[in-house]
Amino acid sequence: MEKVDLRNVKLMGGIGAILPLVGSLFLKRVYGLSFILSITSIVLILMALNEISNKVGNHEIFSNYLTGFILQIIGYIVLMLFAVVGGLALFTGLGMGFMGALRGLGATAVFLLFAFYVLIVVSFYYVKKSFDLIGESLSNQNFKIAGLLLFIGAILLIVFGIGALVMFVGEIFEIIGFFTLPDEIEKVGTQDIQQG
């Protein structure tokens, strides 16, 4: 039976999962550094998940996470459009008073905000699918819990504090999941993996 090393995956994924928390908790005022940490984080996590996918022979792990990531990017682009449309509507409506400015937001801005919400929820559904597959493939329940909490948190984002808090706990379980991966696993067949 062939041994498969997961030490790099453990380190890349764990560090990648910690970086956004470090950036958001300690570096709020340093925007450039926070952005760099975010980019580094996603690159490390994508590399770790690609490696897990290859080592366990299940490429849905990586493709589901990548799909979720791409949907998040699209969601944030939609959110920026909402900010631009909303800002222009408020600015042009100021001549009609405060209520006129609010009416100026109109259906387009509401639609864009709703589209952002749906894209974020769907993106975290794909993250959940990816983490569920990791949990099954490597017998690590922390990933399943992380995926579930991130998905529920995304749904609850509409209730601002609760959704963000649930997602924060999900991110902690993601960190725990990466750092509790075994150092190596035994590859029995193409899909059968056991901890070594």
Contact map, one row per residue, 1 for C-alpha under 8 A:
1110000000000000000000000000000000000000000000000000000000000000000000000000000000000000000000000000000000000000000000000000000000000000000000000000000000000000000000000000000000000000011100000000
1111000000000000000000000000000000000000000000000000000000000000000000000000000000000000000000000000000000000000000000000000000000000000000000000000000000000000000000000000000000000000011100000000
1111100000000000000000000000000000000000000000000000000000000000000000000000000000000000000000000000000000000000000000000000000000000000000000000000000000000000000000000000000000000001111000000001
0111110000000000000000000000000000000000000000000000001000000000000000000000000000000000000000000000000000000000000000000000000000000000000000000000000000000000000000000000000000000001111000000000
0011111100000000000000000000000000000000000000000000000000000000000000000000000000000000000000000000000000000000000000000000000000000000000000000000000000000000000000000000000000000011100000000000
0001111111000000000000000000000000000000000000000001000000000000000000000000000000000000000000000000000000000000000000000000000000000000000000000000000000000000000000000000000000001111100000000000
0000111111100000000000000000000000000000000000000000000000000000000000000000000000000000000000000000000000000000000000000000000000000000000000000000000000000000000000000000000000000111000000000000
0000111111110000000000000000000000000000000000010000000000000000000000000000000000000000000000000000000000000000000000000000000000000000000000000000000000000000000000000000000000000000000000000000
0000011111111000000000000000000000000000000000111011000000000000000000000000000000000000000000000000000000000000000000000000000000000000000000000000000000000000000000000000000001000000000000000000
0000011111111100000000000000000000000000000000010000000000000000000000000000000000000000000000000000000000000000000000000000000000000000000000000000000000000000000000000000000001111010000000000000
0000001111111110000000000000000000000000000000000000000000000000000000000000000000000000000000000000000000000000000000000000000000000000000000000000000000000000000000000000000001100000000000000000
0000000111111111000000000000000000000000000110110000000000000000000000000000000000000000000000000000000000000000000000000000000000000000000000000000000000000000000000000000000000000000000000000000
0000000011111111100000000000000000000000000110111000000000000000000000000000000000000000000000000000000000000000000000000000000000000000000000000000000000000000000000000000001001100000000000000000
0000000001111111110000000000000000000000000000000000000000000000000000000000000000000000000000000000000000000000000000000000000000000000000000000000000000000000000000000000011101100000000000000000
0000000000111111111000000000000000000000100100000000000000000000000000000000000000000000000000000000000000000000000000000000000000000000000000000000000000000000000000000000000000000000000000000000
0000000000011111111100000000000000000001111110000000000000000000000000000000000000000000000000000000000000000000000000000000000000000000000000000000000000000000000000000000000000000000000000000000
0000000000001111111110000000000000000000100010000000000000000000000000000000000000000000000000000000000000000000000000000000000000000000000000000000000000000000000000000010011000000000000000000000
0000000000000111111111000000000000000000100000000000000000000000000000000000000000000000000000000000000000000000000000000000000000000000000000000000000000000000000000000000001000000000000000000000
0000000000000011111111100000000000001101100000000000000000000000000000000000000000000000000000000000000000000000000000000000000000000000000000000000000000000000000000000000000000000000000000000000
0000000000000001111111110000000001001100100000000000000000000000000000000000000000000000000000000000000000000000000000000000000000000000000000000000000000000000000000000000000000000000000000000000
0000000000000000111111111000000000000000000000000000000000000000000000000000000000000000000000000000000000000000000000000000000000000000000000000000000000000000000000000000000000000000000000000000
0000000000000000011111111110000000000000000000000000000000000000000000000000000000000000000000000000000000000000000000000000000000000000000000000000000000000000000000000000000000000000000000000000
0000000000000000001111111111000011001100000000000000000000000000000000000000000000000000000000000000000000000000000000000000000000000000000000000000000000000000000000000000000000000000000000000000
0000000000000000000111111111000001000000000000000000000000000000000000000000000000000000000000000000000000000000000000000000000000000000000000000000000000000000000000000000000000000000000000000000
0000000000000000000011111111000000000000000000000000000000000000000000000000000000000000000000000000000000000000000000000000000000000000000000000000000000000000000000000000000000000000000000000000
0000000000000000000001111111000000000000000000000000000000000000000000000000000000000000000000000000000000000000000000000000000000000000000000000000000000000000000000000000000000000000000000000000
0000000000000000000001111111111011000000000000000000000000000000000000000000000000000000000000000000000000000000000000000000000000000000000000000000000000000000000000000000000000000000000000000000
0000000000000000000000111111111001000000000000000000000000000000000000000000000000000000000000000000000000000000000000000000000000000000000000000000000000000000000000000000000000000000000000000000
0000000000000000000000000011111000000000000000000000000000000000000000000000000000000000000000000000000000000000000000000000000000000000000000000000000000000000000000000000000000000000000000000000
0000000000000000000000000011111111000000000000000000000000000000000000000000000000000000000000000000000000000000000000000000000000000000000000000000000000000000000000000000000000000000000000000000
0000000000000000000000000011111111100000000000000000000000000000000000000000000000000000000000000000000000000000000000000000000000000000000000000000000000000000000000000000000000000000000000000000
0000000000000000000000000000011111110000000000000000000000000000000000000000000000000000000000000000000000000000000000000000000000000000000000000000000000000000000000000000000000000000000000000000
0000000000000000000000100010011111111000000000000000000000000000000000000000000000000000000000000000000000000000000000000000000000000000000000000000000000000000000000000000000000000000000000000000
0000000000000000000100110011011111111100000000000000000000000000000000000000000000000000000000000000000000000000000000000000000000000000000000000000000000000000000000000000000000000000000000000000
0000000000000000000000000000001111111110000000000000000000000000000000000000000000000000000000000000000000000000000000000000000000000000000000000000000000000000000000000000000000000000000000000000
0000000000000000000000000000000111111111000000000000000000000000000000000000000000000000000000000000000000000000000000000000000000000000000000000000000000000000000000000000000000000000000000000000
0000000000000000001100100000000011111111100000000000000000000000000000000000000000000000000000000000000000000000000000000000000000000000000000000000000000000000000000000000000000000000000000000000
0000000000000000001100100000000001111111110000000000000000000000000000000000000000000000000000000000000000000000000000000000000000000000000000000000000000000000000000000000000000000000000000000000
0000000000000000000000000000000000111111111000000000000000000000000000000000000000000000000000000000000000000000000000000000000000000000000000000000000000000000000000000000000000000000000000000000
0000000000000001001000000000000000011111111100000000000000000000000000000000000000000000000000000000000000000000000000000000000000000000000000000000000000000000000000000000000000000000000000000000
0000000000000011111100000000000000001111111110000000000000000000000000000000000000000000000000000000000000000000000000000000000000000000000000000000000000000000000000000000000000000000000000000000
0000000000000001000000000000000000000111111111000000000000000000000000000000000000000000000000000000000000000000000000000000000000000000000000000000000000000000000000000000000000000000000000000000
0000000000000001000000000000000000000011111111100000000000000000000000000000000000000000000000000000000000000000000000000000000000000000000000000000000000000000000000000000000000000000000000000000
0000000000011011000000000000000000000001111111110000000000000000000000000000000000000000000000000000000000000000000000000000000000000000000000000000000000000000000000000000000000000000000000000000
0000000000011001100000000000000000000000111111111000000000000000000000000000000000000000000000000000000000000000000000000000000000000000000000000000000000000000000000000000000000000000000000000000
0000000000000000000000000000000000000000011111111100000000000100110000000000000000000000000000000000000000000000000000000000000000000000000000000000000000000000000000000000000000000000000000000000
0000000010011000000000000000000000000000001111111110000000000000000000000000000000000000000000000000000000000000000000000000000000000000000000000000000000000000000000000000000000000000000000000000
0000000111011000000000000000000000000000000111111111000000000000000000000000000000000000000000000000000000000000000000000000000000000000000000000000000000000000000000000000000000000000000000000000
0000000010001000000000000000000000000000000011111111100000001100100000000000000000000000000000000000000000000000000000000000000000000000000000000000000000000000000000000000000000000000000000000000
0000000000000000000000000000000000000000000001111111110000101100000000000000000000000000000000000000000000000000000000000000000000000000000000000000000000000000000000000000000000000000000000000000
0000000010000000000000000000000000000000000000111111111000000000000000000000000000000000000000000000000000000000000000000000000000000000000000000000000000000000000000000000000000000000000000000000
0000010010000000000000000000000000000000000000011111111100001100000000000000000000000000000000000000000000000000000000000000000000000100000000000000000000000000000000000000000000000000000000000000
0000000000000000000000000000000000000000000000001111111111111100000000000000000000000000000000000000000000000000000000000000000000000000000000000000000000000000000000000000000000000000000000000000
0000000000000000000000000000000000000000000000000111111111100000000000000000000000000000000000000000000000000000000000000000000000000000000000000000000000000000000000000000000000000000000000000000
0001000000000000000000000000000000000000000000000011111111000000000000000000000000000000000000000000000000000000000000000000000000000000000000000000000000000000000000000000000000000000000000000000
0000000000000000000000000000000000000000000000000001111111000000000000000000000000000000000000000000000000000000000000000000000000000000100000000000000000000000000000000000000000000000001001111000
0000000000000000000000000000000000000000000000000000111111100000000000000000000000000000000000000000000000000000000000000000000000000000000000000000000000000000000000000000000000000000000001100000
0000000000000000000000000000000000000000000000000000111111111000000000000000000000000000000000000000000000000000000000000000000000000000000000000000000000000000000000000000000000000000000000100000
0000000000000000000000000000000000000000000000000100110011111110000000000000000000000000000000000000000000000000000000000000000000000000000000000000000000000000000000000000000000000000000000000000
0000000000000000000000000000000000000000000000000000100001111111000000000000000000000000000000000000000000000000000000000000000001001000000000000000000000000000000000000000000000000000000000000000
0000000000000000000000000000000000000000000000001101100001111111100000000000000000000000000000000000000000000000000000000000000011101100000000000000000000000000000000000000000000000000000000000000
0000000000000000000000000000000000000000000001001101100000111111110000000000000000000000000000000000000000000000000000000000000001000000000000000000000000000000000000000000000000000000000000000000
0000000000000000000000000000000000000000000000000000000000111111111000000000000000000000000000000000000000000000000000000000000001000000000000000000000000000000000000000000000000000000000000000000
0000000000000000000000000000000000000000000000000000000000011111111100000000000000000000000000000000000000000000000000000000011011000000000000000000000000000000000000000000000000000000000000000000
0000000000000000000000000000000000000000000001001000000000001111111110000000000000000000000000000000000000000000000000000000011011000000000000000000000000000000000000000000000000000000000000000000
0000000000000000000000000000000000000000000001000000000000000111111111000000000000000000000000000000000000000000000000000000000000000000000000000000000000000000000000000000000000000000000000000000
0000000000000000000000000000000000000000000000000000000000000011111111100000000000000000000000000000000000000000000000000010010000000000000000000000000000000000000000000000000000000000000000000000
0000000000000000000000000000000000000000000000000000000000000001111111110000000000000000000000000000000000000000000000000111111000000000000000000000000000000000000000000000000000000000000000000000
0000000000000000000000000000000000000000000000000000000000000000111111111000000000000000000000000000000000000000000000000010001000000000000000000000000000000000000000000000000000000000000000000000
0000000000000000000000000000000000000000000000000000000000000000011111111100000000000000000000000000000000000000000000000010000000000000000000000000000000000000000000000000000000000000000000000000
0000000000000000000000000000000000000000000000000000000000000000001111111110000000000000000000000000000000000000000000110110000000000000000000000000000000000000000000000000000000000000000000000000
0000000000000000000000000000000000000000000000000000000000000000000111111111000000000000000000000000000000000000000000110010000000000000000000000000000000000000000000000000000000000000000000000000
0000000000000000000000000000000000000000000000000000000000000000000011111111100000000000000000000000000000000000000000000000000000000000000000000000000000000000000000000000000000000000000000000000
0000000000000000000000000000000000000000000000000000000000000000000001111111110000000000000000000000000000000000000000100000000000000000000000000000000000000000000000000000000000000000000000000000
0000000000000000000000000000000000000000000000000000000000000000000000111111111000000000000000000000000000000000001110110000000000000000000000000000000000000000000000000000000000000000000000000000
0000000000000000000000000000000000000000000000000000000000000000000000011111111100000000000000000000000000000000000100000000000000000000000000000000000000000000000000000000000000000000000000000000
0000000000000000000000000000000000000000000000000000000000000000000000001111111110000000000000000000000000000000000000000000000000000000000000000000000000000000000000000000000000000000000000000000
0000000000000000000000000000000000000000000000000000000000000000000000000111111111000000000000000000000000000001101100000000000000000000000000000000000000000000000000000000000000000000000000000000
0000000000000000000000000000000000000000000000000000000000000000000000000011111111100000000000000000000000000001100100000000000000000000000000000000000000000000000000000000000000000000000000000000
0000000000000000000000000000000000000000000000000000000000000000000000000001111111110000000000000000000000000000000000000000000000000000000000000000000000000000000000000000000000000000000000000000
0000000000000000000000000000000000000000000000000000000000000000000000000000111111111000000000000000000000000001000000000000000000000000000000000000000000000000000000000000000000000000000000000000
0000000000000000000000000000000000000000000000000000000000000000000000000000011111111100000000000000000000001001100000000000000000000000000000000000000000000000000000000000000000000000000000000000
0000000000000000000000000000000000000000000000000000000000000000000000000000001111111110000000000000000000000000000000000000000000000000000000000000000000000000000000000000000000000000000000000000
0000000000000000000000000000000000000000000000000000000000000000000000000000000111111111000000000000000000000000000000000000000000000000000000000000000000000000000000000000000000000000000000000000
0000000000000000000000000000000000000000000000000000000000000000000000000000000011111111100000000000000010011000000000000000000000000000000000000000000000000000000000000000000000000000000000000000
0000000000000000000000000000000000000000000000000000000000000000000000000000000001111111110000000000000010001000000000000000000000000000000000000000000000000000000000000000000000000000000000000000
0000000000000000000000000000000000000000000000000000000000000000000000000000000000111111111000000000000000000000000000000000000000000000000000000000000000000000000000000000000000000000000000000000
0000000000000000000000000000000000000000000000000000000000000000000000000000000000011111111100000000000000000000000000000000000000000000000000000000000000000000000000000000000000000000000000000000
0000000000000000000000000000000000000000000000000000000000000000000000000000000000001111111110000000100111000000000000000000000000000000000000000000000000000000000000000000000000000000000000000000
0000000000000000000000000000000000000000000000000000000000000000000000000000000000000111111111000000110110000000000000000000000000000000000000000000000000000000000000000000000000000000000000000000
0000000000000000000000000000000000000000000000000000000000000000000000000000000000000011111111000000100000000000000000000000000000000000000000000000000000000000000000000000000000000000000000000000
0000000000000000000000000000000000000000000000000000000000000000000000000000000000000001111111100000100100000000000000000000000000000000000000000000000000000000000000000000000000000000000000000000
0000000000000000000000000000000000000000000000000000000000000000000000000000000000000000111111111101111100000000000000000000000000000000000000000000000000000000000000000000000000000000000000000000
0000000000000000000000000000000000000000000000000000000000000000000000000000000000000000011111111101100000000000000000000000000000000000000000000000000000000000000000000000000000000000000000000000
0000000000000000000000000000000000000000000000000000000000000000000000000000000000000000000111111001100000000000000000000000000000000000000000000000000000000000000000000000000000000000000000000000
0000000000000000000000000000000000000000000000000000000000000000000000000000000000000000000011111111100000000000000000000000000000000000000000000000000000000000000000000000000000000000000000000000
0000000000000000000000000000000000000000000000000000000000000000000000000000000000000000000011111111100000000000000000000000000000000000000000000000000000000000000000000000000000000000000000000000
0000000000000000000000000000000000000000000000000000000000000000000000000000000000000000000011011111110000000000000000000000000000000000000000000000000000000000000000000000000000000000000000000000
0000000000000000000000000000000000000000000000000000000000000000000000000000000000000000000000011111111000000000000000000000000000000000000000000000000000000000000000000000000000000000000000000000
0000000000000000000000000000000000000000000000000000000000000000000000000000000000000000000011111111111100000000000000000000000000000000000000000000000000000000000000000000000000000000000000000000
0000000000000000000000000000000000000000000000000000000000000000000000000000000000000000111111111111111110000000000000000000000000000000000000000000000000000000000000000000000000000000000000000000
0000000000000000000000000000000000000000000000000000000000000000000000000000000000000000010010000111111111000000000000000000000000000000000000000000000000000000000000000000000000000000000000000000
0000000000000000000000000000000000000000000000000000000000000000000000000000000000000000000010000011111111000000000000000000000000000000000000000000000000000000000000000000000000000000000000000000
0000000000000000000000000000000000000000000000000000000000000000000000000000000000000000110110000001111111000000000000000000000000000000000000000000000000000000000000000000000000000000000000000000
0000000000000000000000000000000000000000000000000000000000000000000000000000000000001100110000000000111111111100000000000000000000000000000000000000000000000000000000000000000000000000000000000000
0000000000000000000000000000000000000000000000000000000000000000000000000000000000000000100000000000011111111100000000000000000000000000000000000000000000000000000000000000000000000000000000000000
0000000000000000000000000000000000000000000000000000000000000000000000000000000000000000000000000000000011111110000000000000000000000000000000000000000000000000000000000000000000000000000000000000
0000000000000000000000000000000000000000000000000000000000000000000000000000000000001000000000000000000011111111000000000000000000000000000000000000000000000000000000000000000000000000000000000000
0000000000000000000000000000000000000000000000000000000000000000000000000000000001001100000000000000000011111111100000000000000000000000000000000000000000000000000000000000000000000000000000000000
0000000000000000000000000000000000000000000000000000000000000000000000000000000000000000000000000000000011111111110000000000000000000000000000000000000000000000000000000000000000000000000000000000
0000000000000000000000000000000000000000000000000000000000000000000000000000000000000000000000000000000000111111111000000000000000000000000000000000000000000000000000000000000000000000000000000000
0000000000000000000000000000000000000000000000000000000000000000000000000000011011000000000000000000000000011111111100000000000000000000000000000000000000000000000000000000000000000000000000000000
0000000000000000000000000000000000000000000000000000000000000000000000000000011001000000000000000000000000001111111110000000000000000000000000000000000000000000000000000000000000000000000000000000
0000000000000000000000000000000000000000000000000000000000000000000000000000000000000000000000000000000000000111111111000000000000000000000000000000000000000000000000000000000000000000000000000000
0000000000000000000000000000000000000000000000000000000000000000000000000010010000000000000000000000000000000011111111100000000000000000000000000000000000000000000000000000000000000000000000000000
0000000000000000000000000000000000000000000000000000000000000000000000000011011000000000000000000000000000000001111111110000000000000000000000000000000000000000000000000000000000000000000000000000
0000000000000000000000000000000000000000000000000000000000000000000000000010000000000000000000000000000000000000111111111000000000000000000000000000000000000100000000000000000000000000000000000000
0000000000000000000000000000000000000000000000000000000000000000000000000000000000000000000000000000000000000000011111111100000000000000000000000000000000000000000000000000000000000000000000000000
0000000000000000000000000000000000000000000000000000000000000000000000110110000000000000000000000000000000000000001111111110000000000000000000000000000000000000000000000000000000000000000000000000
0000000000000000000000000000000000000000000000000000000000000000000000110010000000000000000000000000000000000000000111111111000000000000000000000000000001000000000000000000000000000000000000000000
0000000000000000000000000000000000000000000000000000000000000000000000000000000000000000000000000000000000000000000011111111100000000000000000000000001001100000000000000000000000000000000000000000
0000000000000000000000000000000000000000000000000000000000000000000100100000000000000000000000000000000000000000000001111111110000000000000000000000000000000000000000000000000000000000000000000000
0000000000000000000000000000000000000000000000000000000000000000001111110000000000000000000000000000000000000000000000111111111000000000000000000000000000000000000000000000000000000000000000000000
0000000000000000000000000000000000000000000000000000000000000000000100000000000000000000000000000000000000000000000000011111111100000000000000000010011001000000000000000000000000000000000000000000
0000000000000000000000000000000000000000000000000000000000000000000100000000000000000000000000000000000000000000000000001111111110000000000000000010001000000000000000000000000000000000000000000000
0000000000000000000000000000000000000000000000000000000000000001101100000000000000000000000000000000000000000000000000000111111111000000000000000000000000000000000000000000000000000000000000000000
0000000000000000000000000000000000000000000000000000000000000001100110000000000000000000000000000000000000000000000000000011111111100000000000000010001000000000000000000000000000000000000000000000
0000000000000000000000000000000000000000000000000000000000000000000000000000000000000000000000000000000000000000000000000001111111110000000000010111011000000000000000000000000000000000000000000000
0000000000000000000000000000000000000000000000000000000000001001100000000000000000000000000000000000000000000000000000000000111111111000000000000010000000000000000000000000000000000000000000000000
0000000000000000000000000000000000000000000000000000000000011111100000000000000000000000000000000000000000000000000000000000011111111100000000000010000000000000000000000000000000000000000000000000
0000000000000000000000000000000000000000000000000000000000001000000000000000000000000000000000000000000000000000000000000000001111111110000000110110000000000000000000000000000000000000000000000000
0000000000000000000000000000000000000000000000000000000000000000000000000000000000000000000000000000000000000000000000000000000111111111000000110010000000000000000000000000000000000000000000000000
0000000000000000000000000000000000000000000000000000000000011000000000000000000000000000000000000000000000000000000000000000000011111111100000000000000000000000000000000000000000000000000000000000
0000000000000000000000000000000000000000000000000001000000001000000000000000000000000000000000000000000000000000000000000000000001111111111100110000000000000000000000000000000000000000000000000000
0000000000000000000000000000000000000000000000000000000000000000000000000000000000000000000000000000000000000000000000000000000000111111111111110000000000000000000000000000000000000000000000000000
0000000000000000000000000000000000000000000000000000000000000000000000000000000000000000000000000000000000000000000000000000000000011111111110000000000000000000000000000000000000000000000000000000
0000000000000000000000000000000000000000000000000000000100000000000000000000000000000000000000000000000000000000000000000000000000001111111100000000000000000000000000000000000000000000000000011000
0000000000000000000000000000000000000000000000000000000000000000000000000000000000000000000000000000000000000000000000000000000000000111111100000000000000000000000000000000000000001000000000001110
0000000000000000000000000000000000000000000000000000000000000000000000000000000000000000000000000000000000000000000000000000000000000111111110000000000000000000000000000000000000000000000000000010
0000000000000000000000000000000000000000000000000000000000000000000000000000000000000000000000000000000000000000000000000000000000000111111111110000000000000000000000000000000010011000000000000000
0000000000000000000000000000000000000000000000000000000000000000000000000000000000000000000000000000000000000000000000000000000000000011001111111000000000000000000000000000000010000000000000000000
0000000000000000000000000000000000000000000000000000000000000000000000000000000000000000000000000000000000000000000000000000000000000010000111111100000000000000000000000000110110000000000000000000
0000000000000000000000000000000000000000000000000000000000000000000000000000000000000000000000000000000000000000000000000000000000110110000111111110000000000000000000000000110010000000000000000000
0000000000000000000000000000000000000000000000000000000000000000000000000000000000000000000000000000000000000000000000000000000100110110000111111111000000000000000000000000000000000000000000000000
0000000000000000000000000000000000000000000000000000000000000000000000000000000000000000000000000000000000000000000000000000000000000000000011111111100000000000000000000100100000000000000000000000
0000000000000000000000000000000000000000000000000000000000000000000000000000000000000000000000000000000000000000000000000000000100100000000001111111110000000000000000001111110010000000000000000000
0000000000000000000000000000000000000000000000000000000000000000000000000000000000000000000000000000000000000000000000000001101111110000000000111111111000000000000000000100010000000000000000000000
0000000000000000000000000000000000000000000000000000000000000000000000000000000000000000000000000000000000000000000000000000000100000000000000011111111100000000000000000100000000000000000000000000
0000000000000000000000000000000000000000000000000000000000000000000000000000000000000000000000000000000000000000000000000000000000000000000000001111111110000000000001101100000000000000000000000000
0000000000000000000000000000000000000000000000000000000000000000000000000000000000000000000000000000000000000000000000000001000100000000000000000111111111000000000001110110000000000000000000000000
0000000000000000000000000000000000000000000000000000000000000000000000000000000000000000000000000000000000000000000000001001101100000000000000000011111111100000000000100000000000000000000000000000
0000000000000000000000000000000000000000000000000000000000000000000000000000000000000000000000000000000000000000000000000000000000000000000000000001111111110000001001100000000000000000000000000000
0000000000000000000000000000000000000000000000000000000000000000000000000000000000000000000000000000000000000000000000000000000000000000000000000000111111111000011111100000000000000000000000000000
0000000000000000000000000000000000000000000000000000000000000000000000000000000000000000000000000000000000000000000000011001000000000000000000000000011111111000001100100000000000000000000000000000
0000000000000000000000000000000000000000000000000000000000000000000000000000000000000000000000000000000000000000000000001000000000000000000000000000001111111100001000000000000000000000000000000000
0000000000000000000000000000000000000000000000000000000000000000000000000000000000000000000000000000000000000000000000000000000000000000000000000000000111111111011100000000000000000000000000000000
0000000000000000000000000000000000000000000000000000000000000000000000000000000000000000000000000000000000000000000000000000000000000000000000000000000011111111111100000000000000000000000000000000
0000000000000000000000000000000000000000000000000000000000000000000000000000000000000000000000000000000000000000000010000000000000000000000000000000000000111111001000000000000000000000000000000000
0000000000000000000000000000000000000000000000000000000000000000000000000000000000000000000000000000000000000000000000000000000000000000000000000000000000011111111000000000000000000000000000000000
0000000000000000000000000000000000000000000000000000000000000000000000000000000000000000000000000000000000000000000000000000000000000000000000000000000000011111111100000000000000000000000000000000
0000000000000000000000000000000000000000000000000000000000000000000000000000000000000000000000000000000000000000000000000000000000000000000000000000000000001011111110000000000000000000000000000000
0000000000000000000000000000000000000000000000000000000000000000000000000000000000000000000000000000000000000000000000000000000000000000000000000000000010011011111111000000000000000000000000000000
0000000000000000000000000000000000000000000000000000000000000000000000000000000000000000000000000000000000000000000000000000000000000000000000000000000111111111111111100000000000000000000000000000
0000000000000000000000000000000000000000000000000000000000000000000000000000000000000000000000000000000000000000000000000000000000000000000000000000000011011001111111110000000000000000000000000000
0000000000000000000000000000000000000000000000000000000000000000000000000000000000000000000000000000000000000000000000000000000000000000000000000000000010000000111111111000000000000000000000000000
0000000000000000000000000000000000000000000000000000000000000000000000000000000000000000000000000000000000000000000000000000000000000000000000000000110110000000011111111100000000000000000000000000
0000000000000000000000000000000000000000000000000000000000000000000000000000000000000000000000000000000000000000000000000000000000000000000000000000111111000000001111111110000000000000000000000000
0000000000000000000000000000000000000000000000000000000000000000000000000000000000000000000000000000000000000000000000000000000000000000000000000000010000000000000111111111000000000000000000000000
0000000000000000000000000000000000000000000000000000000000000000000000000000000000000000000000000000000000000000000000000000000000000000000000000100100000000000000011111111100000000000000000000000
0000000000000000000000000000000000000000000000000000000000000000000000000000000000000000000000000000000000000000000000000000000000000000000000001111110000000000000001111111110000000000000000000000
0000000000000000100000000000000000000000000000000000000000000000000000000000000000000000000000000000000000000000000000000000000000000000000000000100010000000000000000111111111000000000000000000000
0000000000000000000000000000000000000000000000000000000000000000000000000000000000000000000000000000000000000000000000000000000000000000000000000100000000000000000000011111111100000000000000000000
0000000000000000000000000000000000000000000000000000000000000000000000000000000000000000000000000000000000000000000000000000000000000000000001101100000000000000000000001111111110000000000000000000
0000000000000100100000000000000000000000000000000000000000000000000000000000000000000000000000000000000000000000000000000000000000000000000001100110000000000000000000000111111111000000000000000000
0000000000001100110000000000000000000000000000000000000000000000000000000000000000000000000000000000000000000000000000000000000000000000000000000000000000000000000000000011111111100000000000000000
0000000000000100000000000000000000000000000000000000000000000000000000000000000000000000000000000000000000000000000000000000000000000000000001000000000000000000000000000001111111110000000000000000
0000000000000000000000000000000000000000000000000000000000000000000000000000000000000000000000000000000000000000000000000000000000000000000111100100000000000000000000000000111111111000000000000000
0000000011101100000000000000000000000000000000000000000000000000000000000000000000000000000000000000000000000000000000000000000000000000000000000000000000000000000000000000011111111000000000000000
0000000001101100000000000000000000000000000000000000000000000000000000000000000000000000000000000000000000000000000000000000000000000000000000000000000000000000000000000000001111111000000000000000
0000000001000000000000000000000000000000000000000000000000000000000000000000000000000000000000000000000000000000000000000000000000000000000100000000000000000000000000000000000111111100000000000000
0000010001000000000000000000000000000000000000000000000000000000000000000000000000000000000000000000000000000000000000000000000000000000010100000000000000000000000000000000000011111110000000000000
0000011000000000000000000000000000000000000000000000000000000000000000000000000000000000000000000000000000000000000000000000000000000000000000000000000000000000000000000000000000011111100000000011
0000111001000000000000000000000000000000000000000000000000000000000000000000000000000000000000000000000000000000000000000000000000000000000000000000000000000000000000000000000000001111100000000001
0011111000000000000000000000000000000000000000000000000000000000000000000000000000000000000000000000000000000000000000000000000000000000000000000000000000000000000000000000000000000111110000000011
0011110000000000000000000000000000000000000000000000000000000000000000000000000000000000000000000000000000000000000000000000000000000000000000000000000000000000000000000000000000000111111000001111
1111000000000000000000000000000000000000000000000000000000000000000000000000000000000000000000000000000000000000000000000000000000000000000000000000000000000000000000000000000000000001111100001111
1111000000000000000000000000000000000000000000000000000100000000000000000000000000000000000000000000000000000000000000000000000000000000000000000000000000000000000000000000000000000000111111011100
1100000000000000000000000000000000000000000000000000000000000000000000000000000000000000000000000000000000000000000000000000000000000000000000000000000000000000000000000000000000000000011111111100
0000000000000000000000000000000000000000000000000000000000000000000000000000000000000000000000000000000000000000000000000000000000000000000000000000000000000000000000000000000000000000001111111000
0000000000000000000000000000000000000000000000000000000110000000000000000000000000000000000000000000000000000000000000000000000000000000000000000000000000000000000000000000000000000000001111110000
0000000000000000000000000000000000000000000000000000000111000000000000000000000000000000000000000000000000000000000000000000000000000000000000000000000000000000000000000000000000000000000111111000
0000000000000000000000000000000000000000000000000000000100000000000000000000000000000000000000000000000000000000000000000000000000000000100000000000000000000000000000000000000000000000001111111100
0000000000000000000000000000000000000000000000000000000100000000000000000000000000000000000000000000000000000000000000000000000000000000110000000000000000000000000000000000000000000000111110111110
0000000000000000000000000000000000000000000000000000000000000000000000000000000000000000000000000000000000000000000000000000000000000000010000000000000000000000000000000000000000000000111100011111
0000000000000000000000000000000000000000000000000000000000000000000000000000000000000000000000000000000000000000000000000000000000000000011000000000000000000000000000000000000000000101110000001111
0010000000000000000000000000000000000000000000000000000000000000000000000000000000000000000000000000000000000000000000000000000000000000000000000000000000000000000000000000000000000111110000000111
